[in-house]
Amino acid sequence: MTSIDAITLEVADTAAAQRFYTTAFGLDARLRLRASQEPTTGFLGFTVSLVVSQPADVQALVDAALDAGATSLKPVTKSMWGHGGVVRAPDGTIWKVATSAKKDTGPATREIDDIVVLLGVDDVAASKRFYVDHGLTVAKSFARVYVEFATGPVKLALYRRRALAKDAGVSPDGTGSHRITLAGAPEPFTDPDGFAWETSPVTARP
């Protein structure tokens, strides 16, 4: 069984990134940072979604991220499915904050209900087969467009690269390192689109 215990973002300045993520989102246990100078340009090929319970929390987290130095890609807006906004962190990672709720039920708490890593892939069906073969269980699947897996503390989803970039409000063009590693695999591996997995302290063998 493969799960995601944490995600590791590769950043140029770990101290600055730590300050940003602590201030903006209060992330700690599920987010790790690793120093890296690997070249990369444009879209990194993935986004991270923070799912919250009400619109007030979406606005509070987006505002905190912008105050901490993030760039707005899509302002918080109301849509048929709820509320959401998209920002780019100073290290280049794109974060979407969203809720399916239409109205607030109380003051903002900035509590995060779910973390979802969305990988932009060339062939959703092929990547789905790859991950099923590596022990992941499909939780949701919509033809060749979107797949979500049951992966424990952090959820994993596959989306077409161009569609994911469009949803984030950026160009799909990009080269170089993805700048992310997923932790929780029994053995290290790399998927068909170049996303790397590693063991975690929980699953690593002695």
C-alpha positions as CSV (number, residue, x, y, z in Angstrom):
1,M,0.0,0.0,0.0
2,T,1.3,3.4,-1.0
3,S,0.1,6.5,0.9
4,I,1.3,10.1,1.2
5,D,2.6,10.9,4.6
6,A,4.0,14.3,3.6
7,I,5.1,16.3,0.6
8,T,8.6,17.8,0.2
9,L,9.0,21.0,-1.7
10,E,12.4,21.7,-3.2
11,V,13.2,25.4,-2.7
12,A,16.1,27.7,-3.1
13,D,15.9,29.2,0.4
14,T,14.5,26.9,3.0
15,A,14.4,29.5,5.8
16,A,12.4,31.9,3.7
17,A,10.0,29.2,2.6
18,Q,9.5,28.0,6.2
19,R,8.6,31.5,7.2
20,F,6.1,31.8,4.4
21,Y,4.4,28.5,4.9
22,T,4.2,29.0,8.7
23,T,2.7,32.5,8.3
24,A,0.4,31.8,5.3
25,F,-1.0,28.4,6.0
26,G,0.3,27.1,9.3
27,L,1.5,23.9,7.6
28,D,4.0,21.8,9.5
29,A,3.7,18.1,9.9
30,R,2.6,17.4,6.3
31,L,5.0,19.8,4.6
32,R,8.8,19.4,4.4
33,L,11.3,21.7,2.7
34,R,14.6,20.7,1.0
35,A,17.2,23.0,-0.5
36,S,17.6,22.7,-4.2
37,Q,19.2,24.7,-7.0
38,E,17.9,22.5,-9.8
39,P,16.9,24.6,-12.8
40,T,13.2,24.9,-13.6
41,T,11.1,27.3,-15.6
42,G,7.4,28.0,-15.9
43,F,4.7,25.7,-14.7
44,L,6.0,23.1,-12.3
45,G,3.4,20.6,-13.4
46,F,1.4,20.3,-10.1
47,T,-0.7,22.3,-7.7
48,V,-1.6,21.8,-4.1
49,S,-5.2,22.4,-2.9
50,L,-6.2,23.2,0.6
51,V,-9.8,22.3,1.2
52,V,-11.6,24.2,4.0
53,S,-15.1,24.3,5.5
54,Q,-16.4,27.8,4.6
55,P,-15.8,30.8,2.4
56,A,-14.4,32.9,5.3
57,D,-11.5,30.4,5.7
58,V,-10.7,30.6,2.0
59,Q,-10.5,34.4,2.1
60,A,-8.5,34.3,5.4
61,L,-5.9,31.9,4.1
62,V,-5.5,33.6,0.7
63,D,-5.1,37.0,2.4
64,A,-2.5,35.5,4.8
65,A,-0.6,34.1,1.8
66,L,-0.7,37.4,-0.1
67,D,0.5,39.3,3.0
68,A,3.3,36.8,3.4
69,G,4.6,37.4,-0.1
70,A,2.5,35.2,-2.5
71,T,1.3,36.4,-5.9
72,S,-2.4,36.2,-6.8
73,L,-3.2,34.1,-9.8
74,K,-7.0,34.0,-9.3
75,P,-8.7,36.1,-6.7
76,V,-11.3,34.5,-4.4
77,T,-14.5,34.1,-6.3
78,K,-17.9,32.4,-5.9
79,S,-18.9,29.8,-8.4
80,M,-21.5,27.1,-8.9
81,W,-19.4,24.7,-6.8
82,G,-18.4,27.0,-4.0
83,H,-15.6,29.5,-3.3
84,G,-11.9,29.4,-4.3
85,G,-8.8,31.4,-5.0
86,V,-5.3,30.6,-6.3
87,V,-1.9,32.0,-5.3
88,R,1.7,31.3,-6.2
89,A,4.1,31.0,-3.3
90,P,7.5,32.8,-3.5
91,D,9.2,29.4,-4.2
92,G,6.9,28.9,-7.3
93,T,4.5,26.4,-5.9
94,I,0.9,27.0,-6.8
95,W,-1.7,26.7,-4.1
96,K,-5.5,26.6,-4.5
97,V,-7.7,27.3,-1.4
98,A,-11.3,26.2,-1.9
99,T,-14.5,25.1,-0.2
100,S,-17.7,23.6,-1.6
101,A,-19.8,25.6,1.0
102,K,-21.8,28.5,-0.3
103,K,-22.2,30.4,3.0
104,D,-20.3,30.9,6.3
105,T,-21.4,29.1,9.4
106,G,-19.2,31.1,11.8
107,P,-16.0,33.2,12.0
108,A,-12.9,32.1,10.0
109,T,-10.7,29.6,11.8
110,R,-8.1,29.0,9.0
111,E,-8.4,25.3,9.7
112,I,-7.5,23.0,6.8
113,D,-9.7,20.0,6.3
114,D,-7.9,18.3,3.4
115,I,-4.6,18.6,1.4
116,V,-4.8,17.4,-2.2
117,V,-1.8,17.2,-4.5
118,L,-2.9,17.4,-8.1
119,L,-0.3,16.2,-10.6
120,G,-0.6,17.4,-14.2
121,V,-0.1,14.3,-16.4
122,D,0.0,13.7,-20.2
123,D,-2.2,10.6,-20.1
124,V,-4.6,10.2,-17.2
125,A,-5.6,6.7,-18.0
126,A,-1.9,5.5,-18.2
127,S,-0.9,7.2,-15.0
128,K,-4.0,5.8,-13.3
129,R,-2.9,2.3,-14.3
130,F,0.6,3.0,-13.1
131,Y,-0.5,4.1,-9.6
132,V,-3.0,1.3,-9.3
133,D,-0.2,-1.1,-10.1
134,H,1.8,0.6,-7.3
135,G,-0.9,-0.2,-4.7
136,L,-3.1,2.9,-4.7
137,T,-6.8,2.7,-4.4
138,V,-9.0,4.8,-6.7
139,A,-11.5,6.9,-4.7
140,K,-13.0,8.9,-7.6
141,S,-12.5,8.6,-11.4
142,F,-14.0,10.7,-14.2
143,A,-13.2,9.0,-17.5
144,R,-9.8,10.2,-18.8
145,V,-10.1,13.6,-17.2
146,Y,-9.6,13.3,-13.4
147,V,-8.6,10.6,-10.9
148,E,-8.4,10.8,-7.1
149,F,-6.8,8.2,-4.9
150,A,-7.2,7.3,-1.3
151,T,-3.8,8.1,0.0
152,G,-4.1,8.8,3.7
153,P,-3.3,12.2,5.3
154,V,-2.6,13.8,1.9
155,K,-4.7,13.0,-1.1
156,L,-3.4,12.5,-4.6
157,A,-5.2,13.4,-7.8
158,L,-4.3,13.2,-11.5
159,Y,-5.5,15.9,-14.0
160,R,-4.5,16.6,-17.5
161,R,-1.5,19.0,-17.5
162,R,-3.1,21.6,-19.7
163,A,-6.4,21.5,-17.8
164,L,-4.6,21.8,-14.5
165,A,-2.6,24.8,-15.7
166,K,-5.8,26.5,-16.9
167,D,-7.5,25.9,-13.6
168,A,-4.5,27.5,-11.9
169,G,-4.5,30.5,-14.3
170,V,-1.1,29.9,-15.8
171,S,0.5,28.7,-19.0
172,P,1.1,24.9,-19.2
173,D,4.6,25.4,-20.5
174,G,7.5,24.5,-18.2
175,T,10.8,22.7,-18.1
176,G,13.2,21.2,-15.6
177,S,12.5,19.9,-12.1
178,H,9.0,19.5,-10.7
179,R,10.4,20.6,-7.3
180,I,8.2,18.2,-5.4
181,T,8.7,14.8,-3.8
182,L,5.9,12.7,-2.3
183,A,6.8,10.7,0.8
184,G,5.1,7.4,1.8
185,A,6.1,4.7,-0.7
186,P,7.5,1.4,0.4
187,E,10.3,1.8,-2.1
188,P,11.4,4.9,-4.1
189,F,10.0,5.3,-7.6
190,T,9.3,7.8,-10.3
191,D,6.0,7.9,-12.2
192,P,5.6,8.3,-16.0
193,D,5.5,12.1,-15.8
194,G,8.7,12.4,-13.7
195,F,7.2,12.9,-10.2
196,A,9.3,11.2,-7.6
197,W,8.3,9.2,-4.5
198,E,10.4,8.3,-1.6
199,T,10.1,6.4,1.7
200,S,9.2,8.3,4.9
201,P,10.3,7.6,8.5
202,V,7.1,5.7,9.0
203,T,7.5,3.4,6.0
204,A,11.3,3.3,5.5
205,R,12.9,-0.1,6.1
206,P,15.7,-0.4,8.8
